[in-house]
């Protein structure tokens, strides 16, 4: 890592070395014309489990690389708090996530464009998905080869995951070999951001190749305290490293890439946010921007657990010392086997109603079972299939609790706040149950452990969702892009009402996309890099 404490001025200062920040750091330093400082609150990505795909389970509650946020008590989930892991390490959440590469539906981006965000339709963003990608299957109309981000097929044969895809076909859900191609609908295997059985975070894919450039400086364990303004122009970032507060000035722009929780938190701490909130915490108002921290959205999941008749699940491997050791040896020698399991092996996208234009449910299938993600696997042979509603109507908020940057923000997501959201889960569970009862899974499925066959009525299913529903870790939209009064950034991701300041990460999404958020966040940063360099000319 470059440590150059004497230099207190750079062309660009990027706050957050996550899924977006690492992309910006690479692209903005590539031509050698601009100096860039990349600030990361967490450490270097040296934790061994970051690089092993199944290691996400070990990092789930690892404080050294994880912000470990909690929501406020959620009214729609019986007042439960929902754990919100977020990456606090080089690579951000791309270093601790479930590795699935799912871009969302073409319609998501066309909807963004139709809401007045010119340049963000599917045809506009596809070139950036392709530019980022190094697709194992090679380039085609939808995919790129030779980009920084490896996208790969799963390196482990699993009969259970295969049986799920066949079972879905038996219930009328077509088999789809590519969720990121012409259409998303169907059942198939997920691709992952891995390279030869190892995680490919943005720290690995984008930052590593750029680290030796003399115009890129990286500071880890550096928590941004606030952005300093001259009038409405962002001029510098104050950050704390090893107990010392330092200031770095930006000649051109400050780029906030701290994610859907930390980006609005930093803006609010810096005096850009709802005026009443800032006054409450004694923060000088730079800009009354009531939309900062509004419109928070997240995907929720509800997990069904099935007892398996054959000892072919990951539970059986982990609970058998010899099989567990063999899995470790297989991974060490070949980078294959159970340790390459991502947060979904196979899965499906389907509509809960024929009235819908595109799928509203995503299923993640996993050949293991546990009470809570990141906790010990069950002693029984079991597998999991979770229902995730793709386009929730529910929206929440993020608010600072204190003017102290080290105090976690107040997170309210409002899961299951609308009838559409509640209905989608009830119908989604019913369709998933049909798949799990199909002939192809008959050889494996003994009985439903959770919620169990007694839970049948709409009210009982909804109660199960409220008791057990949790996040799929996709917070977005807290610095929403748009042109209305509450939109935080414009179509070029500049913070409206300010100069020299952009937000580049999942917080700018106008709404939640129908899939996993990592791939779209990387796309956003690729597109933003081009806009920033164009505007610098």
FIDREN-155755 format. One record per residue (C-alpha): residue number from 0; residue in three letters; x, y, z. Coordinates in Angstrom, 1 decimal, decimal comma. Last residue first. Example, Ala and Ser with C-alpha at 12.3 -4.5 7.8 and 13.67 -1.06 7.14 Angstrom:
REM FIDREN-155755
PT;1;SER;13,7;-1,1;7,1
PT;0;ALA;12,3;-4,5;7,8
REM end
This chain:
REM FIDREN-155755
PT;536;UNK;-11,8;17,6;-20,0
PT;535;UNK;-12,7;16,7;-16,5
PT;534;UNK;-16,4;16,2;-17,3
PT;533;UNK;-15,5;13,4;-19,7
PT;532;UNK;-13,3;11,7;-17,1
PT;531;UNK;-16,1;11,9;-14,5
PT;530;UNK;-18,7;10,6;-17,0
PT;529;UNK;-16,5;7,6;-18,1
PT;528;UNK;-15,8;6,7;-14,4
PT;527;UNK;-19,6;7,0;-13,7
PT;526;UNK;-20,4;4,3;-16,2
PT;525;UNK;-17,9;1,9;-14,8
PT;524;UNK;-19,0;2,8;-11,2
PT;523;UNK;-22,7;2,1;-12,1
PT;522;UNK;-21,7;-1,2;-13,7
PT;521;UNK;-19,9;-2,3;-10,5
PT;520;UNK;-23,0;-1,4;-8,6
PT;519;UNK;-25,2;-3,3;-11,1
PT;518;UNK;-23,0;-6,5;-10,6
PT;517;UNK;-23,2;-6,2;-6,7
PT;516;UNK;-26,9;-5,6;-6,4
PT;515;UNK;-28,4;-9,1;-6,8
PT;514;UNK;-31,6;-9,3;-8,8
PT;513;UNK;-34,7;-7,4;-9,7
PT;512;UNK;-33,4;-3,9;-9,2
PT;511;UNK;-34,2;-1,7;-6,2
PT;510;UNK;-35,3;1,8;-7,0
PT;509;UNK;-33,8;5,0;-8,3
PT;508;UNK;-30,4;3,4;-7,7
PT;507;UNK;-28,0;6,1;-6,3
PT;506;UNK;-27,4;4,3;-3,0
PT;505;UNK;-25,9;1,4;-4,9
PT;504;UNK;-22,6;3,3;-5,5
PT;503;UNK;-21,2;6,5;-7,0
PT;502;UNK;-22,2;9,7;-5,1
PT;501;UNK;-20,8;12,9;-6,6
PT;500;UNK;-19,3;16,1;-5,2
PT;499;UNK;-17,4;19,0;-6,9
PT;498;UNK;-20,4;21,3;-6,8
PT;497;UNK;-23,5;21,2;-4,7
PT;496;UNK;-27,3;21,8;-5,2
PT;495;UNK;-27,8;18,3;-6,6
PT;494;UNK;-25,1;15,8;-5,7
PT;493;UNK;-23,6;14,9;-9,1
PT;492;UNK;-24,5;11,3;-10,2
PT;491;UNK;-24,4;12,3;-13,9
PT;490;UNK;-28,2;11,7;-14,1
PT;489;UNK;-28,7;14,0;-11,1
PT;488;UNK;-28,1;13,1;-7,4
PT;487;UNK;-30,2;13,4;-4,3
PT;486;UNK;-33,8;13,1;-5,7
PT;485;UNK;-36,3;14,6;-3,2
PT;484;UNK;-37,4;17,5;-5,4
PT;483;UNK;-37,7;15,5;-8,6
PT;482;UNK;-34,9;15,1;-11,2
PT;481;UNK;-33,7;11,6;-10,4
PT;480;UNK;-30,9;9,5;-8,8
PT;479;UNK;-31,6;8,3;-5,2
PT;478;UNK;-29,1;8,9;-2,4
PT;477;UNK;-30,7;6,3;-0,1
PT;476;UNK;-31,7;4,1;-3,1
PT;475;UNK;-30,2;0,7;-2,1
PT;474;UNK;-29,8;-2,0;0,5
PT;473;UNK;-29,2;-5,5;-1,0
PT;472;UNK;-28,3;-7,8;1,9
PT;471;UNK;-30,7;-10,7;1,2
PT;470;UNK;-32,4;-9,5;4,5
PT;469;UNK;-34,5;-11,5;6,9
PT;468;UNK;-37,9;-13,1;7,3
PT;467;UNK;-38,4;-15,5;10,2
PT;466;UNK;-41,3;-14,4;12,4
PT;465;UNK;-43,0;-12,0;9,9
PT;464;UNK;-42,7;-14,5;7,1
PT;463;UNK;-44,1;-17,3;9,3
PT;462;UNK;-47,0;-15,1;10,2
PT;461;UNK;-47,6;-14,4;6,6
PT;460;UNK;-47,7;-18,2;5,9
PT;459;UNK;-50,1;-18,7;8,8
PT;458;UNK;-52,4;-15,9;7,6
PT;457;UNK;-52,4;-17,2;4,1
PT;456;UNK;-53,3;-20,7;5,3
PT;455;UNK;-50,9;-23,7;5,2
PT;454;UNK;-48,5;-23,9;8,1
PT;453;UNK;-49,1;-27,5;9,5
PT;452;UNK;-46,8;-28,9;6,8
PT;451;UNK;-43,6;-27,4;8,3
PT;450;UNK;-42,2;-23,8;8,5
PT;449;UNK;-39,5;-25,1;8,5
PT;448;UNK;-38,7;-28,8;8,6
PT;447;UNK;-40,5;-29,7;5,3
PT;446;UNK;-40,4;-33,5;4,8
PT;445;UNK;-38,4;-36,2;3,1
PT;444;UNK;-37,1;-34,5;0,0
PT;443;UNK;-34,3;-36,3;-1,8
PT;442;UNK;-35,7;-38,9;-4,2
PT;441;UNK;-38,9;-36,9;-4,5
PT;440;UNK;-36,8;-33,9;-5,7
PT;439;UNK;-37,2;-34,7;-9,5
PT;438;UNK;-40,9;-35,7;-9,0
PT;437;UNK;-42,1;-32,2;-7,9
PT;436;UNK;-42,8;-31,5;-4,2
PT;435;UNK;-40,0;-28,9;-3,8
PT;434;UNK;-41,3;-27,1;-7,0
PT;433;UNK;-44,9;-27,0;-5,6
PT;432;UNK;-43,6;-25,6;-2,3
PT;431;UNK;-41,8;-22,9;-4,2
PT;430;UNK;-45,1;-21,9;-5,9
PT;429;UNK;-46,9;-21,7;-2,5
PT;428;UNK;-43,9;-19,7;-1,0
PT;427;UNK;-44,1;-17,2;-3,8
PT;426;UNK;-47,8;-16,7;-3,4
PT;425;UNK;-47,4;-15,8;0,4
PT;424;UNK;-44,3;-13,8;-0,3
PT;423;UNK;-45,8;-11,8;-3,1
PT;422;UNK;-49,0;-11,1;-1,1
PT;421;UNK;-47,1;-9,4;1,7
PT;420;UNK;-45,2;-7,2;-0,7
PT;419;UNK;-48,3;-6,2;-2,6
PT;418;UNK;-50,1;-5,5;0,7
PT;417;UNK;-47,5;-3,0;1,7
PT;416;UNK;-45,3;-2,6;4,8
PT;415;UNK;-43,7;-6,0;4,5
PT;414;UNK;-40,2;-4,8;5,4
PT;413;UNK;-40,1;-1,2;6,7
PT;412;UNK;-36,4;-0,6;6,1
PT;411;UNK;-35,4;1,5;9,1
PT;410;UNK;-31,7;2,1;9,8
PT;409;UNK;-30,5;4,5;12,5
PT;408;UNK;-26,8;5,1;11,8
PT;407;UNK;-23,9;3,5;13,6
PT;406;UNK;-21,9;5,9;15,8
PT;405;UNK;-18,3;6,2;14,6
PT;404;UNK;-19,0;9,4;12,6
PT;403;UNK;-20,0;11,3;15,8
PT;402;UNK;-22,7;13,9;14,9
PT;401;UNK;-25,2;11,4;16,4
PT;400;UNK;-28,1;9,2;15,5
PT;399;UNK;-27,6;9,7;11,7
PT;398;UNK;-30,7;8,8;9,7
PT;397;UNK;-31,4;6,1;7,1
PT;396;UNK;-34,9;5,6;5,7
PT;395;UNK;-37,5;3,1;4,6
PT;394;UNK;-39,4;2,0;1,5
PT;393;UNK;-41,8;-0,8;1,0
PT;392;UNK;-42,9;-1,4;-2,6
PT;391;UNK;-40,7;-4,4;-2,9
PT;390;UNK;-39,4;-5,4;-6,4
PT;389;UNK;-37,6;-8,7;-6,3
PT;388;UNK;-39,4;-10,6;-3,5
PT;387;UNK;-37,0;-13,2;-2,3
PT;386;UNK;-38,1;-16,8;-1,5
PT;385;UNK;-35,5;-19,1;0,0
PT;384;UNK;-34,7;-22,7;-0,7
PT;383;UNK;-32,7;-24,6;1,9
PT;382;UNK;-31,3;-28,1;2,2
PT;381;UNK;-31,1;-30,7;5,0
PT;380;UNK;-29,3;-33,7;6,4
PT;379;UNK;-29,7;-33,3;10,1
PT;378;UNK;-27,0;-31,9;12,5
PT;377;UNK;-28,0;-28,4;11,3
PT;376;UNK;-25,3;-26,0;10,1
PT;375;UNK;-23,7;-23,6;12,7
PT;374;UNK;-24,5;-19,9;12,2
PT;373;UNK;-23,6;-17,5;9,3
PT;372;UNK;-27,1;-17,5;8,0
PT;371;UNK;-29,6;-18,4;10,7
PT;370;UNK;-31,2;-21,7;11,7
PT;369;UNK;-29,1;-23,6;9,3
PT;368;UNK;-29,5;-25,7;6,2
PT;367;UNK;-27,3;-27,0;3,3
PT;366;UNK;-27,5;-27,7;-0,5
PT;365;UNK;-28,6;-24,1;-1,2
PT;364;UNK;-31,3;-22,9;-3,6
PT;363;UNK;-31,9;-19,1;-4,0
PT;362;UNK;-35,4;-18,4;-5,4
PT;361;UNK;-36,1;-15,0;-7,0
PT;360;UNK;-39,7;-13,7;-7,1
PT;359;UNK;-41,3;-10,8;-9,1
PT;358;UNK;-40,7;-12,2;-12,6
PT;357;UNK;-41,7;-9,9;-15,5
PT;356;UNK;-44,8;-8,3;-17,0
PT;355;UNK;-47,0;-9,3;-14,1
PT;354;UNK;-50,7;-10,2;-14,8
PT;353;UNK;-49,7;-13,9;-15,0
PT;352;UNK;-49,3;-13,8;-11,2
PT;351;UNK;-46,5;-15,0;-8,8
PT;350;UNK;-44,0;-14,5;-11,7
PT;349;UNK;-40,8;-16,5;-11,8
PT;348;UNK;-37,0;-16,4;-11,3
PT;347;UNK;-35,3;-19,6;-10,3
PT;346;UNK;-32,2;-20,9;-8,4
PT;345;UNK;-29,1;-23,0;-8,5
PT;344;UNK;-26,1;-22,7;-6,3
PT;343;UNK;-27,0;-19,8;-4,1
PT;342;UNK;-25,0;-17,9;-1,5
PT;341;UNK;-21,8;-19,3;-3,1
PT;340;UNK;-20,5;-22,9;-2,8
PT;339;UNK;-16,8;-23,2;-3,7
PT;338;UNK;-15,9;-24,8;-0,4
PT;337;UNK;-18,1;-27,8;-1,4
PT;336;UNK;-15,8;-29,0;-4,2
PT;335;UNK;-13,1;-27,3;-6,4
PT;334;UNK;-10,0;-25,2;-5,9
PT;333;UNK;-8,0;-28,3;-7,0
PT;332;UNK;-5,5;-28,9;-4,3
PT;331;UNK;-6,6;-26,7;-1,5
PT;330;UNK;-10,3;-27,2;-2,3
PT;329;UNK;-10,0;-31,0;-2,5
PT;328;UNK;-7,9;-31,0;0,7
PT;327;UNK;-10,6;-28,9;2,6
PT;326;UNK;-13,4;-31,1;1,3
PT;325;UNK;-11,4;-34,2;2,4
PT;324;UNK;-11,1;-32,7;5,9
PT;323;UNK;-14,8;-32,2;6,2
PT;322;UNK;-15,5;-35,7;4,8
PT;321;UNK;-13,3;-37,1;7,5
PT;320;UNK;-14,7;-35,0;10,4
PT;319;UNK;-18,3;-35,6;9,4
PT;318;UNK;-20,6;-32,8;10,5
PT;317;UNK;-19,4;-30,4;7,9
PT;316;UNK;-19,8;-32,9;5,0
PT;315;UNK;-23,3;-34,0;6,1
PT;314;UNK;-24,5;-30,4;6,6
PT;313;UNK;-23,1;-29,7;3,1
PT;312;UNK;-25,8;-32,0;1,8
PT;311;UNK;-25,4;-35,5;0,1
PT;310;UNK;-26,4;-37,7;3,0
PT;309;UNK;-29,6;-38,8;1,4
PT;308;UNK;-33,2;-38,5;2,7
PT;307;UNK;-33,0;-34,7;2,9
PT;306;UNK;-35,0;-32,7;5,4
PT;305;UNK;-36,3;-29,5;3,8
PT;304;UNK;-35,9;-25,9;5,0
PT;303;UNK;-37,9;-23,0;3,6
PT;302;UNK;-36,2;-19,6;3,9
PT;301;UNK;-37,9;-16,2;3,7
PT;300;UNK;-35,9;-13,4;2,0
PT;299;UNK;-36,1;-9,6;2,0
PT;298;UNK;-34,6;-7,4;-0,6
PT;297;UNK;-33,8;-3,9;0,5
PT;296;UNK;-35,1;-0,3;-0,1
PT;295;UNK;-34,2;3,0;1,5
PT;294;UNK;-36,3;5,8;0,0
PT;293;UNK;-34,8;8,6;2,2
PT;292;UNK;-31,3;9,0;3,5
PT;291;UNK;-30,7;12,2;1,7
PT;290;UNK;-34,1;13,3;0,2
PT;289;UNK;-34,5;16,3;2,6
PT;288;UNK;-31,5;18,1;1,1
PT;287;UNK;-31,2;21,3;3,1
PT;286;UNK;-27,7;22,3;2,0
PT;285;UNK;-24,6;23,3;4,0
PT;284;UNK;-26,4;23,1;7,4
PT;283;UNK;-24,1;23,3;10,4
PT;282;UNK;-24,5;20,1;12,4
PT;281;UNK;-25,8;20,5;16,0
PT;280;UNK;-27,4;17,0;16,0
PT;279;UNK;-31,0;18,1;16,1
PT;278;UNK;-30,1;20,9;13,6
PT;277;UNK;-28,9;18,2;11,1
PT;276;UNK;-32,2;16,2;11,4
PT;275;UNK;-34,3;19,3;11,0
PT;274;UNK;-32,4;20,4;7,9
PT;273;UNK;-32,8;17,0;6,1
PT;272;UNK;-29,4;16,3;4,4
PT;271;UNK;-26,1;17,9;3,4
PT;270;UNK;-24,3;19,2;6,5
PT;269;UNK;-21,2;16,9;6,4
PT;268;UNK;-22,6;14,4;8,9
PT;267;UNK;-25,7;14,1;6,7
PT;266;UNK;-23,5;13,5;3,6
PT;265;UNK;-21,4;10,9;5,5
PT;264;UNK;-24,5;9,0;6,7
PT;263;UNK;-26,0;9,1;3,2
PT;262;UNK;-22,9;7,4;1,9
PT;261;UNK;-22,5;5,0;4,8
PT;260;UNK;-25,8;3,1;4,5
PT;259;UNK;-26,3;2,6;0,8
PT;258;UNK;-22,6;2,3;0,1
PT;257;UNK;-19,4;4,3;0,9
PT;256;UNK;-18,7;5,4;-2,7
PT;255;UNK;-18,5;9,2;-2,2
PT;254;UNK;-16,5;10,8;-4,9
PT;253;UNK;-14,9;14,2;-4,1
PT;252;UNK;-14,0;16,2;-7,2
PT;251;UNK;-11,4;18,3;-9,0
PT;250;UNK;-8,6;19,6;-6,8
PT;249;UNK;-9,6;17,5;-3,9
PT;248;UNK;-8,1;18,4;-0,5
PT;247;UNK;-7,1;15,9;2,2
PT;246;UNK;-7,5;16,5;5,9
PT;245;UNK;-6,2;14,3;8,7
PT;244;UNK;-7,6;13,5;12,1
PT;243;UNK;-5,2;11,3;14,1
PT;242;UNK;-6,4;8,3;16,2
PT;241;UNK;-4,8;5,7;13,9
PT;240;UNK;-6,5;7,3;10,9
PT;239;UNK;-9,4;9,7;11,1
PT;238;UNK;-10,7;11,5;8,0
PT;237;UNK;-11,6;15,0;6,9
PT;236;UNK;-12,4;15,3;3,3
PT;235;UNK;-11,8;18,4;1,2
PT;234;UNK;-13,3;20,9;-1,2
PT;233;UNK;-17,0;20,3;-1,8
PT;232;UNK;-18,5;23,4;-3,3
PT;231;UNK;-21,7;24,8;-1,8
PT;230;UNK;-20,0;27,6;0,1
PT;229;UNK;-16,5;26,3;0,7
PT;228;UNK;-17,3;22,8;1,9
PT;227;UNK;-15,6;20,2;4,0
PT;226;UNK;-16,7;16,6;3,8
PT;225;UNK;-17,0;14,8;7,1
PT;224;UNK;-15,4;12,2;9,4
PT;223;UNK;-14,2;9,7;6,8
PT;222;UNK;-12,8;6,6;8,6
PT;221;UNK;-9,3;5,7;7,5
PT;220;UNK;-8,2;2,1;8,5
PT;219;UNK;-6,8;1,9;4,9
PT;218;UNK;-5,2;4,6;2,9
PT;217;UNK;-4,6;4,0;-0,8
PT;216;UNK;-2,7;6,3;-3,1
PT;215;UNK;-3,0;6,1;-6,9
PT;214;UNK;-0,8;8,3;-9,2
PT;213;UNK;2,3;6,2;-8,8
PT;212;UNK;0,5;3,1;-10,3
PT;211;UNK;1,5;0,0;-8,3
PT;210;UNK;-2,0;-0,6;-6,9
PT;209;UNK;-3,8;-0,6;-10,3
PT;208;UNK;-3,9;-4,4;-11,0
PT;207;UNK;-4,8;-5,1;-7,4
PT;206;UNK;-7,6;-2,5;-7,3
PT;205;UNK;-9,9;-3,7;-10,1
PT;204;UNK;-10,3;-7,5;-9,9
PT;203;UNK;-8,9;-8,3;-6,4
PT;202;UNK;-10,2;-5,3;-4,6
PT;201;UNK;-13,4;-5,6;-6,7
PT;200;UNK;-13,9;-9,0;-5,2
PT;199;UNK;-13,0;-12,1;-7,2
PT;198;UNK;-13,5;-15,0;-4,8
PT;197;UNK;-11,4;-18,1;-5,6
PT;196;UNK;-12,5;-21,3;-7,4
PT;195;UNK;-10,7;-20,6;-10,6
PT;194;UNK;-11,8;-17,0;-10,7
PT;193;UNK;-15,0;-16,0;-8,9
PT;192;UNK;-17,7;-13,5;-9,3
PT;191;UNK;-20,4;-16,1;-9,6
PT;190;UNK;-22,8;-17,6;-12,1
PT;189;UNK;-26,1;-19,0;-10,8
PT;188;UNK;-27,5;-22,3;-12,1
PT;187;UNK;-30,9;-22,6;-13,7
PT;186;UNK;-34,6;-21,9;-13,4
PT;185;UNK;-36,6;-19,5;-15,6
PT;184;UNK;-37,2;-15,8;-16,2
PT;183;UNK;-34,2;-13,6;-16,6
PT;182;UNK;-34,4;-12,9;-20,4
PT;181;UNK;-32,0;-12,3;-23,2
PT;180;UNK;-28,9;-12,9;-21,1
PT;179;UNK;-28,1;-12,3;-17,4
PT;178;UNK;-30,1;-15,2;-16,0
PT;177;UNK;-28,2;-17,5;-18,4
PT;176;UNK;-28,9;-21,3;-18,8
PT;175;UNK;-32,6;-20,8;-18,3
PT;174;UNK;-34,8;-23,9;-17,8
PT;173;UNK;-38,5;-23,1;-18,1
PT;172;UNK;-40,8;-23,0;-15,1
PT;171;UNK;-43,7;-25,4;-15,8
PT;170;UNK;-43,8;-27,4;-12,6
PT;169;UNK;-41,6;-30,1;-14,0
PT;168;UNK;-39,1;-27,5;-15,1
PT;167;UNK;-38,8;-26,4;-11,5
PT;166;UNK;-38,1;-30,0;-10,5
PT;165;UNK;-35,3;-30,2;-13,1
PT;164;UNK;-33,7;-27,1;-11,7
PT;163;UNK;-34,0;-28,3;-8,1
PT;162;UNK;-32,6;-31,7;-9,1
PT;161;UNK;-29,5;-30,0;-10,3
PT;160;UNK;-28,9;-28,3;-7,0
PT;159;UNK;-29,4;-31,7;-5,3
PT;158;UNK;-27,1;-33,5;-7,6
PT;157;UNK;-24,2;-31,2;-6,9
PT;156;UNK;-21,2;-31,1;-9,3
PT;155;UNK;-18,7;-28,5;-8,2
PT;154;UNK;-16,9;-25,7;-10,0
PT;153;UNK;-19,8;-23,2;-10,4
PT;152;UNK;-19,7;-21,2;-13,6
PT;151;UNK;-17,6;-18,1;-13,8
PT;150;UNK;-17,7;-14,3;-14,0
PT;149;UNK;-14,2;-12,7;-13,7
PT;148;UNK;-14,3;-8,9;-13,4
PT;147;UNK;-11,4;-7,0;-15,0
PT;146;UNK;-12,8;-7,1;-18,6
PT;145;UNK;-11,3;-9,5;-21,2
PT;144;UNK;-14,6;-11,1;-22,2
PT;143;UNK;-17,9;-9,3;-22,3
PT;142;UNK;-21,5;-10,6;-22,2
PT;141;UNK;-24,9;-9,8;-23,6
PT;140;UNK;-24,4;-9,9;-27,4
PT;139;UNK;-21,6;-12,5;-27,0
PT;138;UNK;-18,2;-12,8;-25,3
PT;137;UNK;-16,8;-16,0;-23,8
PT;136;UNK;-18,2;-18,7;-21,5
PT;135;UNK;-15,9;-17,7;-18,6
PT;134;UNK;-17,1;-14,1;-18,9
PT;133;UNK;-14,5;-11,4;-18,2
PT;132;UNK;-16,9;-8,6;-17,5
PT;131;UNK;-16,5;-4,9;-16,7
PT;130;UNK;-16,9;-3,7;-20,3
PT;129;UNK;-19,9;-6,0;-20,9
PT;128;UNK;-21,8;-4,6;-17,9
PT;127;UNK;-20,8;-1,2;-19,2
PT;126;UNK;-22,0;-1,8;-22,7
PT;125;UNK;-25,3;-3,0;-21,2
PT;124;UNK;-26,0;0,2;-19,4
PT;123;UNK;-27,3;2,4;-22,2
PT;122;UNK;-29,3;-0,4;-23,9
PT;121;UNK;-30,9;-1,2;-20,6
PT;120;UNK;-31,9;2,5;-20,0
PT;119;UNK;-29,7;4,7;-17,8
PT;118;UNK;-28,7;7,4;-20,3
PT;117;UNK;-31,7;9,7;-19,5
PT;116;UNK;-32,9;9,3;-15,9
PT;115;UNK;-36,4;10,7;-16,3
PT;114;UNK;-38,5;8,0;-14,8
PT;113;UNK;-38,6;6,2;-18,1
PT;112;UNK;-34,9;5,8;-17,9
PT;111;UNK;-35,0;4,1;-14,5
PT;110;UNK;-37,9;1,9;-15,8
PT;109;UNK;-35,7;0,9;-18,8
PT;108;UNK;-33,1;-0,1;-16,3
PT;107;UNK;-35,4;-2,4;-14,4
PT;106;UNK;-37,0;-3,7;-17,6
PT;105;UNK;-33,7;-5,3;-18,8
PT;104;UNK;-34,0;-7,4;-15,6
PT;103;UNK;-31,4;-7,7;-12,8
PT;102;UNK;-27,6;-8,0;-13,1
PT;101;UNK;-27,1;-11,3;-11,3
PT;100;UNK;-23,6;-12,4;-10,4
PT;99;UNK;-23,8;-14,2;-7,1
PT;98;UNK;-20,7;-13,9;-4,9
PT;97;UNK;-22,5;-14,3;-1,5
PT;96;UNK;-20,9;-11,1;-0,1
PT;95;UNK;-17,8;-10,6;2,1
PT;94;UNK;-15,2;-9,1;-0,2
PT;93;UNK;-17,8;-7,6;-2,6
PT;92;UNK;-19,2;-5,9;0,5
PT;91;UNK;-16,2;-3,6;0,7
PT;90;UNK;-13,4;-4,6;-1,7
PT;89;UNK;-10,8;-3,3;0,8
PT;88;UNK;-12,4;-3,9;4,2
PT;87;UNK;-15,6;-2,9;6,0
PT;86;UNK;-18,2;-4,9;4,1
PT;85;UNK;-21,8;-4,7;5,2
PT;84;UNK;-23,7;-7,1;7,4
PT;83;UNK;-27,3;-6,0;8,2
PT;82;UNK;-28,9;-7,9;11,1
PT;81;UNK;-32,7;-7,4;11,3
PT;80;UNK;-34,2;-6,1;14,5
PT;79;UNK;-37,5;-7,8;15,4
PT;78;UNK;-40,7;-5,8;16,1
PT;77;UNK;-43,0;-8,5;14,8
PT;76;UNK;-41,5;-8,4;11,3
PT;75;UNK;-43,7;-5,7;9,8
PT;74;UNK;-43,0;-3,3;12,7
PT;73;UNK;-39,2;-3,7;12,2
PT;72;UNK;-37,2;-2,9;15,4
PT;71;UNK;-34,4;-0,6;14,2
PT;70;UNK;-32,1;-2,2;11,8
PT;69;UNK;-28,8;-3,7;12,8
PT;68;UNK;-25,3;-3,0;11,4
PT;67;UNK;-22,4;-5,4;11,5
PT;66;UNK;-19,8;-3,0;9,9
PT;65;UNK;-17,9;-6,0;8,7
PT;64;UNK;-14,1;-6,7;8,1
PT;63;UNK;-12,7;-6,8;11,7
PT;62;UNK;-16,2;-7,4;13,2
PT;61;UNK;-16,5;-10,9;11,7
PT;60;UNK;-20,2;-11,7;12,0
PT;59;UNK;-20,9;-12,9;8,5
PT;58;UNK;-17,3;-13,3;7,7
PT;57;UNK;-17,3;-17,1;8,4
PT;56;UNK;-20,4;-17,7;6,3
PT;55;UNK;-18,8;-15,6;3,4
PT;54;UNK;-16,0;-18,1;3,5
PT;53;UNK;-17,9;-20,5;1,2
PT;52;UNK;-16,2;-18,6;-1,7
PT;51;UNK;-12,6;-18,8;-0,2
PT;50;UNK;-10,8;-15,5;-0,8
PT;49;UNK;-12,4;-13,5;2,1
PT;48;UNK;-11,8;-16,5;4,4
PT;47;UNK;-8,0;-15,9;4,4
PT;46;UNK;-8,3;-12,4;5,9
PT;45;UNK;-5,8;-10,2;4,0
PT;44;UNK;-8,2;-7,8;2,5
PT;43;UNK;-6,5;-4,7;3,8
PT;42;UNK;-8,3;-3,0;6,7
PT;41;UNK;-11,5;-1,0;7,1
PT;40;UNK;-12,4;2,6;6,8
PT;39;UNK;-11,2;2,9;3,2
PT;38;UNK;-9,9;6,1;1,6
PT;37;UNK;-8,7;6,1;-2,1
PT;36;UNK;-6,6;9,1;-3,1
PT;35;UNK;-6,4;9,8;-6,8
PT;34;UNK;-3,9;11,7;-9,0
PT;33;UNK;-5,1;12,3;-12,5
PT;32;UNK;-3,2;12,1;-15,9
PT;31;UNK;-1,8;8,5;-15,6
PT;30;UNK;-4,3;7,2;-18,2
PT;29;UNK;-5,5;4,3;-15,9
PT;28;UNK;-5,8;6,4;-12,7
PT;27;UNK;-9,6;7,2;-13,0
PT;26;UNK;-10,4;3,7;-14,1
PT;25;UNK;-8,7;1,8;-11,3
PT;24;UNK;-9,8;4,0;-8,4
PT;23;UNK;-13,3;4,2;-9,8
PT;22;UNK;-13,6;0,4;-9,9
PT;21;UNK;-12,2;0,1;-6,4
PT;20;UNK;-14,8;2,7;-5,1
PT;19;UNK;-17,8;0,9;-6,6
PT;18;UNK;-17,7;-2,5;-5,0
PT;17;UNK;-15,9;-1,1;-2,0
PT;16;UNK;-13,0;1,1;-1,4
PT;15;UNK;-14,9;4,0;0,3
PT;14;UNK;-14,4;7,7;0,0
PT;13;UNK;-12,7;8,5;-3,3
PT;12;UNK;-10,7;11,7;-3,4
PT;11;UNK;-9,9;13,0;-6,8
PT;10;UNK;-7,3;15,5;-8,2
PT;9;UNK;-5,2;15,0;-5,0
PT;8;UNK;-4,1;17,3;-2,2
PT;7;UNK;-2,6;16,6;1,2
PT;6;UNK;0,5;14,9;0,0
PT;5;UNK;2,8;14,6;3,0
PT;4;UNK;1,0;11,5;4,3
PT;3;UNK;2,1;9,3;1,5
PT;2;UNK;1,3;5,7;2,3
PT;1;UNK;1,2;3,5;-0,7
PT;0;UNK;0,0;0,0;0,0
REM end
